[in-house]
Amino acid sequence: MKSFVIPEIYKSNIIGKIKEVRRAKDKLKKDFTPTIIDLGPVRFLIARHFGFCYGVENAVEIAYKTVNENPDKRIFLLSEMIHNPDVNADLQSQGVKFLMDTKGNQLIDWNELHPDDAVIVPAFGTTLEIQQQLESLQIDPYKYDTTCPFVEKVWNRASQIGERGYSIVVHGKPKHEETRATFSHSKENAPTVVVNDMTEAQLLAKYIIKSLPKEQFYLDFAGQYSQGFDPDSDLARIGVVNQTTMLASDTQAISDYLKQVMTDFYQLQPQEVEKHFANTRDTLCYATNDNQEATYTLLQNKADFAVVVGGYNSSNTSHLVELCEEKLPTFFIQSQDKILDKNLIQHYDLHNKQEITTTFIPEQEKTTILLTCGASCPDAVMEAVMLKISSFFNITKEIREVVEALE
């Protein structure tokens, strides 16, 4: 796999060494057992896969290369480069300005751009409408394009399905940058509708079997269907693709459910299913799959609590948090700064969408912590979290010493 040039500020000797040792011992990536860092009174169980993925490293390399090679140009990002506050803040400190926020609200008017400005497309990709907007301003939308290749793979899959006469059901968060981009590209080739979760998939099924009037569809899925979408005809043949960072199990469940709805409604034999339901396979990226599988395996181990590190608006990170919350107390933090002391931590409550301060490390002889992070979290942040937590204990060994002994 390609090696990327990543700024030193995002690297970590400790985390880098852990990853290096695991890669050497497990070249085929089949061993999902966690890495154990036992420091005596505190023990970290670190997920087999975590941190910067291919798409993020690609985006970071292009963004910093753009900054370094264009000292005399104004440089803009369409929105956040990736969902990590440290990376975005550092780019802004170097003069990069955001044109929009993550919800697509304009921060800088298009009319303020000049043809010689550099505009970076983030890893999530962007809509055809925004590409056309840039072209109308004589700005090449592909010159500084960091769109993840796995996102583009989804667009290609949707296009292929659409050309075969299927409508597209996108499993994703309707307001997420990636889903908005996928929806935009998909609707050019096929009628498209977005479902956020199984509840919405079950609602969509009622229109597939025509148990609800189609007029209601436009209210139930307002803002989530392509122009001219007709549920009476456009839900007769469908295929499912997804936002690449969704939970694999959720996408598979939605796909299996809609397939069964089609099979029952049209009374299909197994060999006839593709008349109404496209065999798309899931369109998750490899990193999302690996990180989720590693988290499932991590959770098979006993621990006192889990710490998940990443941006609060990171979809792939939030799904790791959801998995951990099902098993044990879980703290979702952006960085080591959220760990106030041994007794208190300021972490993000996914359900209420706010930071809360709660008790942290229990008073006991030995503490075991599950540790992982999202695909947009730098190794340096993971290291900082480990070092801060370990500083609260009278550890018998230094982390670097234990990591060196992993070989």
Number of C-alpha atoms within 10 A of each C-alpha: 4 6 8 14 12 17 10 8 12 15 16 17 13 21 21 13 16 21 17 13 16 19 13 11 11 12 9 8 13 10 13 19 20 23 20 18 23 18 20 15 17 19 18 22 22 24 26 24 27 27 26 19 21 20 22 25 23 21 26 26 16 21 24 16 14 18 19 11 9 13 10 9 12 16 23 23 22 22 26 25 26 23 26 20 18 19 19 19 12 12 21 16 10 12 13 20 20 22 21 17 15 18 12 14 10 14 13 15 9 12 7 7 19 13 13 13 16 22 27 29 26 26 26 30 23 24 18 17 12 15 15 14 14 19 14 11 15 14 19 19 19 14 12 18 18 23 22 22 16 20 25 16 15 23 20 15 20 31 19 16 22 23 12 12 18 27 29 31 26 26 26 25 20 19 14 18 23 25 25 23 21 29 30 19 22 29 20 14 19 24 24 30 27 27 23 19 16 17 11 15 19 16 15 23 19 15 18 23 16 14 9 14 12 16 10 11 19 15 10 13 15 11 13 20 22 19 11 9 18 15 20 14 10 19 26 17 20 26 26 31 25 32 31 28 25 26 23 20 12 13 26 16 15 21 26 13 16 23 21 16 18 24 19 12 13 15 12 15 10 8 7 12 18 18 16 20 23 21 14 14 13 17 22 21 23 14 22 24 18 18 25 26 19 23 27 17 16 24 21 11 13 13 18 14 20 25 20 23 30 29 25 21 16 18 22 24 29 24 19 25 25 15 16 23 15 10 14 15 13 23 23 27 23 23 21 19 14 18 20 14 16 17 13 14 22 21 24 21 17 15 7 8 10 10 16 11 14 11 12 18 17 12 9 7 8 13 18 20 23 25 24 30 31 29 29 27 29 27 21 19 24 26 19 16 21 18 14 16 17 19 12 14 15 11 15 11 13 14 18 14 12 15 19 12 9 13 12
